[in-house]
């Protein structure tokens, strides 16, 4: 057939067989021709010892060769596979030179049967460095009964796990599986749930290792995917929250978990405090942090726009604290909101004093509100400041400055006009006790 002459070439056929049938149970042979060098007498010439002088000439030989000699690693029992074999297999399927950071090898039996080996890379794959959800960066191979089907079926793993590498070998899917079949397949839903569960368990194993640098490296490379998982997948948000890491007002250069934060909270503290900022330096110098630092409260720093979305989506963090018998839920509270107050200040005396100050300074706040119309929604007296004269905070339903800039950039790129809407989301708070 015109345009298909390449399939008459042995090399092309061998490559196809190796790609799609490398791991099938029965042997597959291909006819191979190759050139070998053969020694033959060089005419009538003799060596000094009287033996015929020889020369090498090319000779074409043909034979049947087996193209699927390798046994699929996922069909073996995990205890039978050496670590070096796992590492070599990872390099084969991922085309990477580095060893993986972690792997998990399991089999699912019951209504749906499949086997899988999943790897966490040690570094972020190249294709995902510019676009974190780039489909070209996916490398999860689908096999059906050891026959390779595709490595671009994104339906098997959600986009927040697109950095994983591995194989899935199903006994229940048809060999002619298509995206349309997968979208309606109960098998797909079961496989996906198991893959996600095993992936999260693998991440937890990395986090619990004695070598803490492993998880530091993991978080540096893949932390934003964990946050994306919290945003995209409510079913797994709670478990993924245990993997989150942030800088804080007390942690210095180290990253801390939400569990670590809760276990070091002050007595009677009911909420987890966080501050959205562009950098640690900016967060350390934020006026909204002054009173909390003075009272010894720790505040988490959210330094990327995705952090704010993930935390807002999470809402609270549930944990069984050290020394406690029951699980507790702690609300995640943004200290840069206009309605923020410290737990310990929730008493009538504090409220009456703040109301008195607001009454005394009403003329000032009314004047500033009028003068700054369009730039802030209102001006209020606050008791949260100890050193700074004023602070800009977010209204109850406002967004942080970093999120505002990101949304403005996206709107500008799409041609939307925002006008002055963002000015109406800011509140100017005044410190009446500042000299």
N, C-alpha and C positions, 0 to 999 in steps of 0.2 A: 504494500500500500504506500502511495506517495507520502513522503514526509516521515516515514517510520522505519527507514532503512537502518537506523542506529540499533534497532533491536535484533539485527542479524550479527552484530558484533559480540564476540564472546565476552570481552571486557565489560561492556555495558550490561549484559545479562548477569554476569557474576556480581557486579555492584548492586544490581536490583535484588538479587537473591540474598546477598549479605545484609542489605538494609532491611528487607521485609521478612526474611525467613531465617535469620541467623540463629534463632533460639527454638525452632520447631522441634518436636520430639523425634521425628524420623530423619535419617540422613538425606541430605540433598547434594547431588553431585553436578558438577559443571565440566564440560569438555574444555580442556585448556591446552593451548599450544604455547610452547616456549622454546627459546633458542638456547642450546647448550654448546659448549666448546668441546670438540672431540679431537683426540690425538690420532693422526694418521701418518704413515711413512711419507717422508719428503723426497719422493722420486727414488733415484738409485743411490742417493748419498748415504754414507756410512759414518758412524762415530769411530773414534780411535780404537775402541774395543771391538769393532766389527759389527755392532748392532745397528739396525736401521736408524737413521736420523729422523726424528718425529717433528711434526708441526701441528698446530691447532687450527681447526677449521670449524666454522659454525654449522650446527646441525639442528634442525627443527624436530622436536619431539612432541607427541600429543598423548594425553591421558586424561582419565576422569579423576577429578579431585573433589574432596568433600568441602563444602563451603560453610557448613554450620557445625564446627567442631566444639565451639564454646558452649558449656552448660550454663543456662541462665542462673545468675547468682540468687535471684529472688525465689527460685524453686527449691533452694537448699534450706536446711534448718539454720537459723541464726547462729547457733552454737558451733556449727560446722564451718562457718566462714571466718577467716582470719581478718584482723583489722586491715592488714595491707591489701587484702583482696577487695574489701569495701572501698578503700582509697583508690585503688587502680580502676575499679569499675566506675567510680565517680568521675575520674579524669577522662575515661572513655566516653561517657554519655554527655558530659558537660563541656568537653573540649577545653578544660581549665588545667593549669599546671600545678596549682596549689591543692593541698589536701583539704577536705571538707572540715568544717568546724564541728559538725555532729551528724549523726544519721540514725534512722530507725528502720527496722526490718520486721514486717509483720504479715500475717495471713488472716483473712476474714472468712469465716465459715458459717453456714446456716442457709438462710433464704438466698443470700447473695454471696458468692465466693469470688475472692480475688486476692492476689498477693501484691505486695508493694515494698519498694525500698525508697525512702525519702531522705534527701540530704539538705542540710543547711550549709551554704557556701561559707568560706572563711572571709571573702570579700564581696562587695557588691558587683554583680555581673556587669560587664561593660555596657551592654545594650540598655541597662536600666539607669545609667548614670545621668543621662540627659532627660529622660522621661521615665519616671518611676513605675509607670504602668504600661510601658511599651510592650505590645504583644510580641515583637521580635525578640524580646528578652526572655520569653517563656521557654522552658526546656523540661517539660514533663511528658515523657513518652508513654503512649497508650499501646498496649498489646492486647490482643484477644487470642487466647489459647496459644501464646508464644509467637503469634504472627504480629509483626509491627504494623500499626494502623496510622498513627500520626503523632507529632509532638506539638501540635498547635491547637489542641482542643482545650480552650480556656474554660470550658464548662466544668471541668473536673476540680479545679482549684479556684477560689475567689481571687479577685485581683490583688488583695492585700497579702496573698501568699505567692504571688507570681515569681518571687525570687528563689523559691525552692527548686531543687533539681531532683529527678527521680524517675521511677517507672511504675506503672500500674498494669497488671496483667489480669484481665477479667475472664472468667469462665462462662459468664452469662450473657454478655453482649454478642450480637451477630458480627460476623466478619465484615459485612458490608455496612457497618455502623456509620451513621451520618450525624451531622449536627441536629437535623430535624428529629431523628430517632432519640438522640440524647436528651433533647429538651423535654420529651414526653416520657422519659425513662425513669421508673422507680429505682432501677439499679444505680443510675447516676446519682440520685439524691442520697442513697445509702453510702455509696463510695465517697462522695464529697464529705459527708459528715464524719466518716472514719478518718479520712485524710486530715481534716481540720483538727480533730481530736488528737491524733498522733502528732501532728505538727506542734500544737500547743504543749503537749507533754514533753516533746523534744526541747522546746524553748525553756520550759521550766527546769529541765535537767541541766541545761547550760547555766541557768541562773543560780542553781544550787551547787555548782562545782566549787571545790576548794580553790581552784585557780580563778580568782575573781576577774582577772584580765580577760578571760574568755567572754564573759557576759558584757564587759565594757566594750570589747570589739564588736560583739553582736549588736549591741545597742547603737553604737556609732554607725554601723552599716545598715541596720534594718529597723531601728527604733520607729522611724516614721511609718513603716508598714504596720507595726503593732497599733499605732494611733489610728491609722486608716481602718484597721479592723474594728476598732471600737466605734468608729463613725459609721461604717458600712454594715456591721453585723451585730445587731443588738443581742442575738442569742449567745454570743461569745464575749460580749463586752465585759462582763464581770470577771471572767477568768483572765482576759487580756489585761485588765486593770492591775493585776498582781505583777505584771511584767513591766509596767511603766517605770521610768526613771527620770528624775528632775534634779536640777540644782536647787538650793534653798538658801535662805538668809543665814543659815548656820553651817552649811555643809562644805563651804569653801570650794575646792576644785572637784570634790567628789559628787557623784550622783546618788540620790537616795530613792527608795521605793515608797509607795504610799503606806505600806505596812510599817516600814521603818519610821515614817513620820508619825503614824498613829501611836506606836509604842513609845515614842519620846514626847508625846503631847503633855502639856501642863495639866495638873489636876483640875477637874471640872470643865476642861475644854471640850466642847461638843462638836466643833466643826473643823474641817481641814481648810486652812487659809492658803490662797494662791494669788499671785500677781502676774499679770501679763505684761511683758516688756520686750524691748528689742535686744537687750543685752544684760548680762549680769551687772555690769557697772551701772547702767541706767536703773536697774531694779534696786540695787543697793542704795542709790541716792534718791529714790522716789519719796516724795513727801508723804504719800499714803502709808508708807511703811514705818514712819517715825514712832508712833505710839506703841505699835506692836513690838518693835525692837526694844523700846524702853521697858516694856513689861515682860520681855523675855519670851515672846511667842515666835515660833518658827513659821516662815512663809515660803511656800514653794514658788519657784520662778518658772513661768511658762514663756519660753524664749522663741518659739516658732508659731506662726499663725495656726498651723494644724493643731497645736496643743490646746488652744482655746476651744476649738470646735470639739475636740475629743473629750475634754473635761466637761464642757457644757452638755454633751450628749450623755456622758456617764452619770452626772448628777450627784452621785453619792458613792461611797466606798464601804463595802461590807467586810468585816473581819472579826475573827475571834481573838481578842487581845490576849497578850501574855498575862496569865494569872486570872483570867476571866472565864466563867463557865458558859456564857452564852455569846452568840454572835451579835455584834453591834453594827449600826449603820451610821456613817459620818457624812454629813453634807459637805460638798465641795463649794467653798464660798469665795467669791472674787472680792478682795479687799478694796478694789478701786471702783466699786459701785457706790452710788449716792446713799443707799439705805444701809450700808455696812455698819455693824457695831460689834464690839468684842463681847463674847459671852458673859464675861464677868461684869460688864457694864449694864446688863439688862435689869436695872432696878429703878424704882420710882425717883430716888434722889437725883440720879444722873439725868433722867428725862426732864424733871422739873428745872434743873439748872440749865439745860440746853434750851428749853423753851423760853426761859427768862432772857438768856443771851440773844436769842433770835428776836424777841420782842424789843429789847434795848437797841439792837442794831438794824431794825427793820428799815429805817430811812436809808441807811447805807446800802443795804442789799437791794432795795427797790431802785435806787439810783444806778447801781452797777448793772442790774438786770436791764434797765432801759438803755443805758449807754452801750452795753455789749449785745444788744438785740441782734439776732442772726448769727452770732458767734457762739453763744451759749444759750441753753434753754432757760436757765435761772441761776441765781446766786443765793447761796445759803451760808449761814453761820454753822461752823462745825466744831466739835471737840476732839477730832481725830488727830489734829496737827499739834506738835509740840515745839517745833523749831521754825518751820516755814510759815510765811504769812498767808499764802494761798495755795490751793492745789486744784488742778482740773481732774474731775472724775467722770465716770460714765453714768448716764441716767440708768434707771432700772432695766430698761430694755435696749440700752446702747451697746456698742461694740468697742473693743480696745482700739487705740490709735494704730497699732500694727495691722489689725484686721481691717480697719477703715481704709488704710492705704492700699491693702491688697484688693479690697472690693472696688475701690476707685479705679485702680489700674485695670482690673478686669472689665469694669463698666466702660472705661475709656476705650479699651481695645475693641469692645463690641458696639461702640457708638452710643451707649446710653448716656443720658444727661442726669446728673444727680442734683444739680442746683445747690441749695444750702441745707439740704436735709441733714447732713452730718453735724452741722452746727447746733441743731436742735437736740442732739443726743449727748451734749456735754453739759456738765454742771460745774460751776465755779464755787468752791468752798473756801470760806474766809475764816482765818484764825483770829478771834476777837482778843485773845490774850497776848498776841505778838506785840512787842514794844514798837 
